[in-house]
């Protein structure tokens, strides 16, 4: 369970990293649209697990690897932005968030299911009509 400070830091990281990816690193990642879907911060605020969603790219693993190679630079830019707000600039760990794709796949599976209608009981109909 995250405490109030962890949630505040997570929201701030999500907001600032989103801006950094859209403005400072758009060309570095082949114009892929990167969205920060979630951030989980350790209790000591030293490590932030950042979950990314990628659009307009076919090679998500390759783009994630490019992001991981730029982690030090991303952390530096982030540190400059939050210099007066954070005592510690967290180390970032980046992961692919595939929950949207998983949900879409589940929806497709449920849509393909053929569920027969329940048999009607004559007794049940009489009890409800009274």
CNS distance restraints for C-alpha pairs under 8 A (distance, minus, plus):
assign (resid   2 and name CA) (resid   6 and name CA) 5.79 0.50 0.50
assign (resid   2 and name CA) (resid   7 and name CA) 6.42 0.50 0.50
assign (resid   2 and name CA) (resid  43 and name CA) 7.56 0.50 0.50
assign (resid   3 and name CA) (resid   7 and name CA) 6.42 0.50 0.50
assign (resid   4 and name CA) (resid   8 and name CA) 6.30 0.50 0.50
assign (resid   5 and name CA) (resid   9 and name CA) 6.14 0.50 0.50
assign (resid   6 and name CA) (resid  10 and name CA) 6.01 0.50 0.50
assign (resid   6 and name CA) (resid  40 and name CA) 7.96 0.50 0.50
assign (resid   6 and name CA) (resid  41 and name CA) 5.98 0.50 0.50
assign (resid   6 and name CA) (resid  42 and name CA) 7.51 0.50 0.50
assign (resid   6 and name CA) (resid  43 and name CA) 6.81 0.50 0.50
assign (resid   6 and name CA) (resid  45 and name CA) 6.95 0.50 0.50
assign (resid   7 and name CA) (resid  11 and name CA) 6.20 0.50 0.50
assign (resid   7 and name CA) (resid  41 and name CA) 7.91 0.50 0.50
assign (resid   8 and name CA) (resid  12 and name CA) 6.25 0.50 0.50
assign (resid   9 and name CA) (resid  13 and name CA) 6.07 0.50 0.50
assign (resid   9 and name CA) (resid  41 and name CA) 7.45 0.50 0.50
assign (resid   9 and name CA) (resid  45 and name CA) 7.84 0.50 0.50
assign (resid  10 and name CA) (resid  14 and name CA) 6.09 0.50 0.50
assign (resid  10 and name CA) (resid  38 and name CA) 8.00 0.50 0.50
assign (resid  10 and name CA) (resid  39 and name CA) 5.34 0.50 0.50
assign (resid  10 and name CA) (resid  40 and name CA) 6.26 0.50 0.50
assign (resid  10 and name CA) (resid  41 and name CA) 6.20 0.50 0.50
assign (resid  10 and name CA) (resid  48 and name CA) 7.82 0.50 0.50
assign (resid  11 and name CA) (resid  15 and name CA) 6.16 0.50 0.50
assign (resid  11 and name CA) (resid  39 and name CA) 7.48 0.50 0.50
assign (resid  12 and name CA) (resid  16 and name CA) 6.10 0.50 0.50
assign (resid  13 and name CA) (resid  17 and name CA) 5.79 0.50 0.50
assign (resid  13 and name CA) (resid  39 and name CA) 7.30 0.50 0.50
assign (resid  14 and name CA) (resid  18 and name CA) 6.01 0.50 0.50
assign (resid  14 and name CA) (resid  36 and name CA) 6.04 0.50 0.50
assign (resid  14 and name CA) (resid  37 and name CA) 7.83 0.50 0.50
assign (resid  14 and name CA) (resid  38 and name CA) 7.03 0.50 0.50
assign (resid  14 and name CA) (resid  39 and name CA) 6.34 0.50 0.50
assign (resid  15 and name CA) (resid  19 and name CA) 6.54 0.50 0.50
assign (resid  16 and name CA) (resid  20 and name CA) 6.19 0.50 0.50
assign (resid  16 and name CA) (resid  78 and name CA) 7.00 0.50 0.50
assign (resid  16 and name CA) (resid  81 and name CA) 7.84 0.50 0.50
assign (resid  17 and name CA) (resid  21 and name CA) 6.05 0.50 0.50
assign (resid  17 and name CA) (resid  36 and name CA) 7.40 0.50 0.50
assign (resid  17 and name CA) (resid  78 and name CA) 7.06 0.50 0.50
assign (resid  18 and name CA) (resid  22 and name CA) 6.22 0.50 0.50
assign (resid  18 and name CA) (resid  34 and name CA) 7.71 0.50 0.50
assign (resid  18 and name CA) (resid  35 and name CA) 6.46 0.50 0.50
assign (resid  18 and name CA) (resid  36 and name CA) 6.12 0.50 0.50
assign (resid  19 and name CA) (resid  23 and name CA) 5.92 0.50 0.50
assign (resid  19 and name CA) (resid  24 and name CA) 7.84 0.50 0.50
assign (resid  20 and name CA) (resid  24 and name CA) 5.19 0.50 0.50
assign (resid  20 and name CA) (resid  25 and name CA) 6.58 0.50 0.50
assign (resid  20 and name CA) (resid  74 and name CA) 7.60 0.50 0.50
assign (resid  20 and name CA) (resid  77 and name CA) 7.72 0.50 0.50
assign (resid  20 and name CA) (resid  78 and name CA) 7.62 0.50 0.50
assign (resid  21 and name CA) (resid  25 and name CA) 4.95 0.50 0.50
assign (resid  21 and name CA) (resid  26 and name CA) 6.01 0.50 0.50
assign (resid  21 and name CA) (resid  34 and name CA) 6.69 0.50 0.50
assign (resid  22 and name CA) (resid  26 and name CA) 5.38 0.50 0.50
assign (resid  22 and name CA) (resid  33 and name CA) 7.56 0.50 0.50
assign (resid  22 and name CA) (resid  34 and name CA) 7.46 0.50 0.50
assign (resid  25 and name CA) (resid  29 and name CA) 6.56 0.50 0.50
assign (resid  26 and name CA) (resid  30 and name CA) 7.03 0.50 0.50
assign (resid  26 and name CA) (resid  31 and name CA) 5.20 0.50 0.50
assign (resid  26 and name CA) (resid  32 and name CA) 6.96 0.50 0.50
assign (resid  26 and name CA) (resid  33 and name CA) 7.65 0.50 0.50
assign (resid  27 and name CA) (resid  31 and name CA) 5.22 0.50 0.50
assign (resid  29 and name CA) (resid  63 and name CA) 6.38 0.50 0.50
assign (resid  29 and name CA) (resid  66 and name CA) 6.86 0.50 0.50
assign (resid  29 and name CA) (resid  67 and name CA) 7.50 0.50 0.50
assign (resid  31 and name CA) (resid  56 and name CA) 7.68 0.50 0.50
assign (resid  32 and name CA) (resid  54 and name CA) 6.63 0.50 0.50
assign (resid  32 and name CA) (resid  55 and name CA) 6.01 0.50 0.50
assign (resid  32 and name CA) (resid  56 and name CA) 5.27 0.50 0.50
assign (resid  32 and name CA) (resid  57 and name CA) 5.56 0.50 0.50
assign (resid  32 and name CA) (resid  63 and name CA) 8.00 0.50 0.50
assign (resid  33 and name CA) (resid  54 and name CA) 5.80 0.50 0.50
assign (resid  33 and name CA) (resid  55 and name CA) 4.96 0.50 0.50
assign (resid  33 and name CA) (resid  56 and name CA) 6.07 0.50 0.50
assign (resid  33 and name CA) (resid  57 and name CA) 7.81 0.50 0.50
assign (resid  34 and name CA) (resid  52 and name CA) 6.55 0.50 0.50
assign (resid  34 and name CA) (resid  53 and name CA) 5.80 0.50 0.50
assign (resid  34 and name CA) (resid  54 and name CA) 4.84 0.50 0.50
assign (resid  34 and name CA) (resid  55 and name CA) 6.47 0.50 0.50
assign (resid  35 and name CA) (resid  52 and name CA) 5.61 0.50 0.50
assign (resid  35 and name CA) (resid  53 and name CA) 5.07 0.50 0.50
assign (resid  35 and name CA) (resid  54 and name CA) 6.46 0.50 0.50
assign (resid  36 and name CA) (resid  50 and name CA) 6.90 0.50 0.50
assign (resid  36 and name CA) (resid  51 and name CA) 5.87 0.50 0.50
assign (resid  36 and name CA) (resid  52 and name CA) 4.70 0.50 0.50
assign (resid  36 and name CA) (resid  53 and name CA) 6.37 0.50 0.50
assign (resid  37 and name CA) (resid  50 and name CA) 7.88 0.50 0.50
assign (resid  37 and name CA) (resid  51 and name CA) 5.65 0.50 0.50
assign (resid  37 and name CA) (resid  52 and name CA) 5.73 0.50 0.50
assign (resid  37 and name CA) (resid  53 and name CA) 6.45 0.50 0.50
assign (resid  37 and name CA) (resid  97 and name CA) 7.10 0.50 0.50
assign (resid  38 and name CA) (resid  50 and name CA) 6.12 0.50 0.50
assign (resid  38 and name CA) (resid  51 and name CA) 5.18 0.50 0.50
assign (resid  38 and name CA) (resid  52 and name CA) 7.41 0.50 0.50
assign (resid  39 and name CA) (resid  48 and name CA) 6.44 0.50 0.50
assign (resid  39 and name CA) (resid  49 and name CA) 5.60 0.50 0.50
assign (resid  39 and name CA) (resid  50 and name CA) 4.61 0.50 0.50
assign (resid  39 and name CA) (resid  51 and name CA) 6.18 0.50 0.50
assign (resid  40 and name CA) (resid  48 and name CA) 5.62 0.50 0.50
assign (resid  40 and name CA) (resid  49 and name CA) 5.09 0.50 0.50
assign (resid  40 and name CA) (resid  50 and name CA) 6.65 0.50 0.50
assign (resid  41 and name CA) (resid  45 and name CA) 5.68 0.50 0.50
assign (resid  41 and name CA) (resid  46 and name CA) 7.46 0.50 0.50
assign (resid  41 and name CA) (resid  47 and name CA) 5.81 0.50 0.50
assign (resid  41 and name CA) (resid  48 and name CA) 4.43 0.50 0.50
assign (resid  41 and name CA) (resid  49 and name CA) 6.32 0.50 0.50
assign (resid  42 and name CA) (resid  46 and name CA) 6.36 0.50 0.50
assign (resid  42 and name CA) (resid  47 and name CA) 5.44 0.50 0.50
assign (resid  42 and name CA) (resid  48 and name CA) 6.45 0.50 0.50
assign (resid  45 and name CA) (resid  88 and name CA) 7.21 0.50 0.50
assign (resid  45 and name CA) (resid  90 and name CA) 6.27 0.50 0.50
assign (resid  46 and name CA) (resid  88 and name CA) 6.56 0.50 0.50
assign (resid  46 and name CA) (resid  89 and name CA) 6.91 0.50 0.50
assign (resid  46 and name CA) (resid  90 and name CA) 4.36 0.50 0.50
assign (resid  46 and name CA) (resid  91 and name CA) 6.12 0.50 0.50
assign (resid  47 and name CA) (resid  90 and name CA) 4.91 0.50 0.50
assign (resid  47 and name CA) (resid  91 and name CA) 4.83 0.50 0.50
assign (resid  47 and name CA) (resid  92 and name CA) 6.09 0.50 0.50
assign (resid  47 and name CA) (resid  93 and name CA) 7.41 0.50 0.50
assign (resid  48 and name CA) (resid  90 and name CA) 5.92 0.50 0.50
assign (resid  48 and name CA) (resid  91 and name CA) 6.06 0.50 0.50
assign (resid  48 and name CA) (resid  92 and name CA) 4.99 0.50 0.50
assign (resid  48 and name CA) (resid  93 and name CA) 6.18 0.50 0.50
assign (resid  49 and name CA) (resid  92 and name CA) 6.03 0.50 0.50
assign (resid  49 and name CA) (resid  93 and name CA) 4.80 0.50 0.50
assign (resid  49 and name CA) (resid  94 and name CA) 6.06 0.50 0.50
assign (resid  49 and name CA) (resid  95 and name CA) 7.33 0.50 0.50
assign (resid  50 and name CA) (resid  92 and name CA) 6.68 0.50 0.50
assign (resid  50 and name CA) (resid  93 and name CA) 5.92 0.50 0.50
assign (resid  50 and name CA) (resid  94 and name CA) 4.88 0.50 0.50
assign (resid  50 and name CA) (resid  95 and name CA) 6.17 0.50 0.50
assign (resid  51 and name CA) (resid  94 and name CA) 5.99 0.50 0.50
assign (resid  51 and name CA) (resid  95 and name CA) 4.87 0.50 0.50
assign (resid  51 and name CA) (resid  96 and name CA) 5.56 0.50 0.50
assign (resid  51 and name CA) (resid  97 and name CA) 5.18 0.50 0.50
assign (resid  52 and name CA) (resid  94 and name CA) 7.04 0.50 0.50
assign (resid  52 and name CA) (resid  95 and name CA) 6.08 0.50 0.50
assign (resid  52 and name CA) (resid  96 and name CA) 5.00 0.50 0.50
assign (resid  52 and name CA) (resid  97 and name CA) 5.30 0.50 0.50
assign (resid  53 and name CA) (resid  96 and name CA) 6.14 0.50 0.50
assign (resid  53 and name CA) (resid  97 and name CA) 5.47 0.50 0.50
assign (resid  53 and name CA) (resid  98 and name CA) 7.01 0.50 0.50
assign (resid  54 and name CA) (resid  60 and name CA) 6.52 0.50 0.50
assign (resid  57 and name CA) (resid  63 and name CA) 7.90 0.50 0.50
assign (resid  59 and name CA) (resid  63 and name CA) 6.24 0.50 0.50
assign (resid  60 and name CA) (resid  64 and name CA) 6.04 0.50 0.50
assign (resid  60 and name CA) (resid  96 and name CA) 7.88 0.50 0.50
assign (resid  61 and name CA) (resid  65 and name CA) 6.17 0.50 0.50
assign (resid  62 and name CA) (resid  66 and name CA) 6.36 0.50 0.50
assign (resid  63 and name CA) (resid  67 and name CA) 6.26 0.50 0.50
assign (resid  64 and name CA) (resid  68 and name CA) 6.18 0.50 0.50
assign (resid  64 and name CA) (resid  94 and name CA) 7.43 0.50 0.50
assign (resid  64 and name CA) (resid  95 and name CA) 7.38 0.50 0.50
assign (resid  64 and name CA) (resid  96 and name CA) 7.17 0.50 0.50
assign (resid  65 and name CA) (resid  69 and name CA) 6.19 0.50 0.50
assign (resid  66 and name CA) (resid  70 and name CA) 6.41 0.50 0.50
assign (resid  67 and name CA) (resid  71 and name CA) 6.29 0.50 0.50
assign (resid  67 and name CA) (resid  94 and name CA) 7.65 0.50 0.50
assign (resid  68 and name CA) (resid  93 and name CA) 7.81 0.50 0.50
assign (resid  68 and name CA) (resid  94 and name CA) 6.64 0.50 0.50
assign (resid  70 and name CA) (resid  74 and name CA) 6.08 0.50 0.50
assign (resid  71 and name CA) (resid  75 and name CA) 5.99 0.50 0.50
assign (resid  71 and name CA) (resid  92 and name CA) 6.90 0.50 0.50
assign (resid  72 and name CA) (resid  76 and name CA) 6.22 0.50 0.50
assign (resid  73 and name CA) (resid  77 and name CA) 6.33 0.50 0.50
assign (resid  74 and name CA) (resid  78 and name CA) 6.08 0.50 0.50
assign (resid  75 and name CA) (resid  79 and name CA) 5.91 0.50 0.50
assign (resid  75 and name CA) (resid  89 and name CA) 7.49 0.50 0.50
assign (resid  75 and name CA) (resid  90 and name CA) 7.87 0.50 0.50
assign (resid  75 and name CA) (resid  91 and name CA) 7.21 0.50 0.50
assign (resid  75 and name CA) (resid  92 and name CA) 7.24 0.50 0.50
assign (resid  76 and name CA) (resid  80 and name CA) 6.34 0.50 0.50
assign (resid  77 and name CA) (resid  81 and name CA) 6.49 0.50 0.50
assign (resid  78 and name CA) (resid  82 and name CA) 6.37 0.50 0.50
assign (resid  78 and name CA) (resid  89 and name CA) 7.88 0.50 0.50
assign (resid  79 and name CA) (resid  83 and name CA) 5.56 0.50 0.50
assign (resid  79 and name CA) (resid  89 and name CA) 5.85 0.50 0.50
assign (resid  82 and name CA) (resid  86 and name CA) 5.88 0.50 0.50
assign (resid  82 and name CA) (resid  89 and name CA) 7.98 0.50 0.50
assign (resid  83 and name CA) (resid  87 and name CA) 7.64 0.50 0.50
assign (resid  98 and name CA) (resid 102 and name CA) 6.16 0.50 0.50
assign (resid  99 and name CA) (resid 103 and name CA) 6.06 0.50 0.50
assign (resid 100 and name CA) (resid 104 and name CA) 6.18 0.50 0.50
assign (resid 101 and name CA) (resid 105 and name CA) 6.14 0.50 0.50
assign (resid 102 and name CA) (resid 106 and name CA) 6.20 0.50 0.50
assign (resid 103 and name CA) (resid 107 and name CA) 6.17 0.50 0.50
assign (resid 104 and name CA) (resid 108 and name CA) 6.27 0.50 0.50
assign (resid 105 and name CA) (resid 109 and name CA) 6.26 0.50 0.50
assign (resid 106 and name CA) (resid 110 and name CA) 6.16 0.50 0.50
assign (resid 107 and name CA) (resid 111 and name CA) 6.02 0.50 0.50
assign (resid 108 and name CA) (resid 112 and name CA) 6.29 0.50 0.50
assign (resid 109 and name CA) (resid 113 and name CA) 6.57 0.50 0.50
assign (resid 121 and name CA) (resid 125 and name CA) 6.75 0.50 0.50
assign (resid 122 and name CA) (resid 126 and name CA) 6.63 0.50 0.50
assign (resid 123 and name CA) (resid 127 and name CA) 6.57 0.50 0.50
assign (resid 124 and name CA) (resid 128 and name CA) 6.51 0.50 0.50
assign (resid 125 and name CA) (resid 129 and name CA) 6.32 0.50 0.50
assign (resid 126 and name CA) (resid 130 and name CA) 6.70 0.50 0.50
